[in-house]
Amino acid sequence: MVMRSMRANAKWIMLFVAVAFAGWMVFDVGMDVTGQGGASLGDAAARVNGSKIPLQTYYNALRVAQEQRQFEGGYGYSLEEQRAFEDAVLEGLIQQILLQQEYDRRGIRVSDDEIISAARFSPPPEVMRAVEFQTDGAFDLERYQRFLASNVQPDFMFALEARYREEIPRNKLYEQLITDVYVTNAKLWQMYKDENDSVTIQLLELDPYALVADSQVTLTDTEVREYYDTHTEEFERPAGVYTSYITTSRITNSADTAAALQRAHAVRQEIVDGAEFADLAQRESADSASGINGGDLGVAVRGRFVAEFEEAVLALRDGEISQPVPTDFGFHLIRRERLTSDSIHASHILIPIELAGEHLDAVESRADSMDLFAAEQDDPGALDDVADRLGIPVLTAPVAVEGNRMILDGRAIPDAVMWAFAAIPDEIGEVIETASAFHLFRLDSVRPEGTPPFAEVEEEVRQAAVAARKWEVARELAADIETRLRAGESLAEVAIVHLLNFTTMGPMSRIDPDPRVAFLPEVVGTSFGLGVGEASGPVEAGDAIYFLEPTAKYLADSSSFASEMEIRRTLVLQNARQDRLRRFMLSLRQGADIDDRRRELERAQRELEAKIGDRGPFSPLGF
């Protein structure tokens, strides 16, 4: 009975097997007994402290992860998202190798007996949650052990062993790392004080940029150049790409709106003529989440829906179908299911406003021309030729840096920057489709990282030099204010004399300060370090200089702390141990010698394809 049930509900087993397989593959397939990697597997995707991650091992792990992502419903990823996904897969392989190297260094091993014991008495959480092993809503160890003793699926047993061969040594390492983690009473008391001590302060702000107008700062060209020469590190830039592009709009127009409205009326007529609302929702609705449920949106509190939608629902009777209701999402055909004083239950069919008819043909024709006559060519003139053919200008994109997205007219363009950094100057990319347009980019040049020539950043240097002069003036004024305070003047008196911003804030704690100083730890720390009535010296924080004076303080209650101390200790220890593990893994990663060769291999592949005339994208797995 159990085995029949398991075969009928194998989804969780196969997912479990896939996850375990990815970890097993690194060491059983990707590494030989010396830890140097199998030479027969070809080029290395990466090396980790000299140990190879063979290219085939990386591809296998990537395929398993991709299948798992699709198994869980993940589709439609952009090039940038796919690249981040690939990086995450490689990072997982790197982490596993770093851990294995650490196990070897510490002599951590796992025996067959440990695996057998863990398999019998400590099943993985996802196995314990499976309904096949539940009795009265709780995990039943005996049922699970009977399952293990039966003719269990070999794939499951293989995956279970792989899981424990990874988890048991990791748990041993973690035990070694956290054994000395301890939190003293004094530390707990200080944390309690940080939460419960509070202070009220008077604050005087000296903003250099508001204090001195630009017109009051006069700098010669020589002074600006001297600032550049003595502050070159301020103007260092990451590598950047300069691109040109053409674009053709795919924003809908009035004809598309009319076509969507006509379609909505036609669908409504089908319902009037006797078609099932739920069947048409599954067939027609652009809201796939509700469409699979026959358009049912469930019961929602009033105010959840956009105003036009909700007003239409309120005007209907139960069971009545609305005329097409326009919103920013398109046209809705709404059926009111039930209405109460505080909730709405409705179903809908969403007809989107999309490119249609002659407009769709025209947009697709222009996109096809961009793709046919210019895309993926290394002749820079092809972009200008297709622009002339379409009667559109060739535009210059803003310089973009690696890791950022291209921004055009306030909209982020996916994949353009990633492509540009992998391309060769004069190369033209693929047509990039966004919700509002088709774009085609040409790489014009690459700016290397470093400090640009003075002429290129002269205006920026001038602004920085002006800001530095304003700070000089502000610091001179701050020194005068400090003198006045030491002579007995109050913050309020000084603020009036110099017409400065002066305010009172609090009570606030160290961990929950007033929002105006929440990102100014220097100000918060000084507030609690002074006595009531004691004015501070100048505190430079953020973009201003501050003077402050506590006017009231309230200290934490030690008796309340004593009653909570042990509960707090448990929570703090959990966090401290997690932090220890996180920092350990970070230090392993930062101290490792990682040579990621994937981009180098991809570029070599692309260059080879270019030589033989195959301009298709590099995609060893067909993603």
Secondary structure in CASP SS format (residue, H / E / C, confidence):
PFRMAT SS
TARGET T0000
AUTHOR 0000-0000-0000
METHOD secondary structure of the structure
MODEL  1
M C 1.00
V H 1.00
M H 1.00
R H 1.00
S H 1.00
M H 1.00
R H 1.00
A H 1.00
N C 1.00
A C 1.00
K H 1.00
W H 1.00
I H 1.00
M H 1.00
L H 1.00
F H 1.00
V H 1.00
A H 1.00
V H 1.00
A H 1.00
F H 1.00
A H 1.00
G H 1.00
W H 1.00
M H 1.00
V H 1.00
F H 1.00
D H 1.00
V H 1.00
G C 1.00
M C 1.00
D C 1.00
V C 1.00
T C 1.00
G C 1.00
Q C 1.00
G C 1.00
G C 1.00
A H 1.00
S H 1.00
L H 1.00
G C 1.00
D C 1.00
A E 1.00
A E 1.00
A E 1.00
R E 1.00
V E 1.00
N C 1.00
G C 1.00
S E 1.00
K E 1.00
I E 1.00
P E 1.00
L H 1.00
Q H 1.00
T H 1.00
Y H 1.00
Y H 1.00
N H 1.00
A H 1.00
L H 1.00
R H 1.00
V H 1.00
A H 1.00
Q H 1.00
E H 1.00
Q H 1.00
R H 1.00
Q H 1.00
F H 1.00
E C 1.00
G C 1.00
G C 1.00
Y C 1.00
G C 1.00
Y C 1.00
S C 1.00
L H 1.00
E H 1.00
E H 1.00
Q H 1.00
R H 1.00
A H 1.00
F H 1.00
E H 1.00
D H 1.00
A H 1.00
V H 1.00
L H 1.00
E H 1.00
G H 1.00
L H 1.00
I H 1.00
Q H 1.00
Q H 1.00
I H 1.00
L H 1.00
L H 1.00
Q H 1.00
Q H 1.00
E H 1.00
Y H 1.00
D H 1.00
R H 1.00
R H 1.00
G C 1.00
I C 1.00
R C 1.00
V C 1.00
S C 1.00
D H 1.00
D H 1.00
E H 1.00
I H 1.00
I H 1.00
S H 1.00
A H 1.00
A H 1.00
R H 1.00
F H 1.00
S C 1.00
P C 1.00
P C 1.00
P H 1.00
E H 1.00
V H 1.00
M H 1.00
R H 1.00
A C 1.00
V H 1.00
E H 1.00
F H 1.00
Q E 1.00
T E 1.00
D C 1.00
G C 1.00
A E 1.00
F E 1.00
D C 1.00
L H 1.00
E H 1.00
R H 1.00
Y H 1.00
Q H 1.00
R H 1.00
F H 1.00
L H 1.00
A H 1.00
S C 1.00
N C 1.00
V C 1.00
Q C 1.00
P H 1.00
D H 1.00
F H 1.00
M H 1.00
F H 1.00
A H 1.00
L H 1.00
E H 1.00
A H 1.00
R H 1.00
Y H 1.00
R H 1.00
E H 1.00
E H 1.00
I H 1.00
P H 1.00
R H 1.00
N H 1.00
K H 1.00
L H 1.00
Y H 1.00
E H 1.00
Q H 1.00
L H 1.00
I H 1.00
T C 1.00
D C 1.00
V C 1.00
Y C 1.00
V C 1.00
T C 1.00
N H 1.00
A H 1.00
K H 1.00
L H 1.00
W H 1.00
Q H 1.00
M H 1.00
Y H 1.00
K H 1.00
D H 1.00
E H 1.00
N H 1.00
D C 1.00
S E 1.00
V E 1.00
T E 1.00
I E 1.00
Q E 1.00
L E 1.00
L E 1.00
E E 1.00
L E 1.00
D C 1.00
P H 1.00
Y H 1.00
A H 1.00
L H 1.00
V C 1.00
A C 1.00
D H 1.00
S H 1.00
Q H 1.00
V C 1.00
T C 1.00
L C 1.00
T C 1.00
D H 1.00
T H 1.00
E H 1.00
V H 1.00
R H 1.00
E H 1.00
Y H 1.00
Y H 1.00
D H 1.00
T H 1.00
H C 1.00
T H 1.00
E H 1.00
E H 1.00
F H 1.00
E C 1.00
R E 1.00
P C 1.00
A C 1.00
G E 1.00
V E 1.00
Y E 1.00
T E 1.00
S E 1.00
Y E 1.00
I E 1.00
T E 1.00
T E 1.00
S E 1.00
R C 1.00
I C 1.00
T C 1.00
N C 1.00
S H 1.00
A H 1.00
D H 1.00
T H 1.00
A H 1.00
A H 1.00
A H 1.00
L H 1.00
Q H 1.00
R H 1.00
A H 1.00
H H 1.00
A H 1.00
V H 1.00
R H 1.00
Q H 1.00
E H 1.00
I H 1.00
V H 1.00
D C 1.00
G C 1.00
A C 1.00
E C 1.00
F H 1.00
A H 1.00
D H 1.00
L H 1.00
A H 1.00
Q H 1.00
R H 1.00
E H 1.00
S C 1.00
A C 1.00
D C 1.00
S H 1.00
A H 1.00
S H 1.00
G H 1.00
I C 1.00
N C 1.00
G C 1.00
G C 1.00
D E 1.00
L E 1.00
G E 1.00
V E 1.00
A E 1.00
V E 1.00
R C 1.00
G C 1.00
R C 1.00
F C 1.00
V C 1.00
A H 1.00
E H 1.00
F H 1.00
E H 1.00
E H 1.00
A H 1.00
V H 1.00
L H 1.00
A H 1.00
L C 1.00
R C 1.00
D C 1.00
G C 1.00
E C 1.00
I E 1.00
S C 1.00
Q C 1.00
P C 1.00
V E 1.00
P E 1.00
T E 1.00
D C 1.00
F C 1.00
G E 1.00
F E 1.00
H E 1.00
L E 1.00
I E 1.00
R E 1.00
R E 1.00
E E 1.00
R E 1.00
L E 1.00
T C 1.00
S C 1.00
D C 1.00
S E 1.00
I E 1.00
H E 1.00
A E 1.00
S E 1.00
H E 1.00
I E 1.00
L E 1.00
I E 1.00
P C 1.00
I C 1.00
E C 1.00
L C 1.00
A C 1.00
G H 1.00
E H 1.00
H H 1.00
L H 1.00
D H 1.00
A H 1.00
V H 1.00
E H 1.00
S H 1.00
R H 1.00
A H 1.00
D H 1.00
S H 1.00
M H 1.00
D H 1.00
L H 1.00
F H 1.00
A C 1.00
A C 1.00
E C 1.00
Q C 1.00
D C 1.00
D C 1.00
P C 1.00
G H 1.00
A H 1.00
L H 1.00
D H 1.00
D H 1.00
V H 1.00
A H 1.00
D H 1.00
R H 1.00
L H 1.00
G C 1.00
I C 1.00
P C 1.00
V C 1.00
L E 1.00
T E 1.00
A C 1.00
P C 1.00
V C 1.00
A E 1.00
V E 1.00
E C 1.00
G C 1.00
N C 1.00
R C 1.00
M E 1.00
I E 1.00
L E 1.00
D C 1.00
G C 1.00
R E 1.00
A E 1.00
I E 1.00
P C 1.00
D C 1.00
A H 1.00
V H 1.00
M H 1.00
W H 1.00
A H 1.00
F H 1.00
A H 1.00
A C 1.00
I C 1.00
P C 1.00
D C 1.00
E C 1.00
I E 1.00
G C 1.00
E C 1.00
V C 1.00
I E 1.00
E E 1.00
T C 1.00
A C 1.00
S C 1.00
A E 1.00
F E 1.00
H E 1.00
L E 1.00
F E 1.00
R E 1.00
L E 1.00
D E 1.00
S E 1.00
V E 1.00
R E 1.00
P C 1.00
E C 1.00
G E 1.00
T C 1.00
P C 1.00
P C 1.00
F H 1.00
A H 1.00
E H 1.00
V H 1.00
E H 1.00
E H 1.00
E H 1.00
V H 1.00
R H 1.00
Q H 1.00
A H 1.00
A H 1.00
V H 1.00
A H 1.00
A H 1.00
R H 1.00
K H 1.00
W H 1.00
E H 1.00
V H 1.00
A H 1.00
R H 1.00
E H 1.00
L H 1.00
A H 1.00
A H 1.00
D H 1.00
I H 1.00
E H 1.00
T H 1.00
R H 1.00
L H 1.00
R H 1.00
A C 1.00
G C 1.00
E C 1.00
S C 1.00
L H 1.00
A H 1.00
E H 1.00
V H 1.00
A H 1.00
I H 1.00
V H 1.00
H H 1.00
L C 1.00
L C 1.00
N E 1.00
F E 1.00
T E 1.00
T E 1.00
M E 1.00
G E 1.00
P E 1.00
M E 1.00
S C 1.00
R C 1.00
I C 1.00
D C 1.00
P C 1.00
D C 1.00
P H 1.00
R H 1.00
V H 1.00
A C 1.00
F C 1.00
L C 1.00
P H 1.00
E H 1.00
V H 1.00
V H 1.00
G H 1.00
T H 1.00
S H 1.00
F H 1.00
G H 1.00
L C 1.00
G C 1.00
V C 1.00
G C 1.00
E C 1.00
A C 1.00
S C 1.00
G C 1.00
P C 1.00
V E 1.00
E E 1.00
A E 1.00
G C 1.00
D C 1.00
A E 1.00
I E 1.00
Y E 1.00
F E 1.00
L E 1.00
E E 1.00
P E 1.00
T E 1.00
A E 1.00
K E 1.00
Y E 1.00
L C 1.00
A C 1.00
D C 1.00
S H 1.00
S H 1.00
S H 1.00
F H 1.00
A H 1.00
S H 1.00
E H 1.00
M H 1.00
E H 1.00
I H 1.00
R H 1.00
R H 1.00
T H 1.00
L H 1.00
V H 1.00
L H 1.00
Q H 1.00
N H 1.00
A H 1.00
R H 1.00
Q H 1.00
D H 1.00
R H 1.00
L H 1.00
R H 1.00
R H 1.00
F H 1.00
M H 1.00
L H 1.00
S H 1.00
L H 1.00
R H 1.00
Q H 1.00
G H 1.00
A C 1.00
D C 1.00
I E 1.00
D E 1.00
D E 1.00
R C 1.00
R H 1.00
R H 1.00
E H 1.00
L H 1.00
E H 1.00
R H 1.00
A H 1.00
Q H 1.00
R H 1.00
E H 1.00
L H 1.00
E H 1.00
A H 1.00
K H 1.00
I H 1.00
G C 1.00
D C 1.00
R C 1.00
G C 1.00
P C 1.00
F C 1.00
S C 1.00
P C 1.00
L C 1.00
G C 1.00
F C 1.00
END
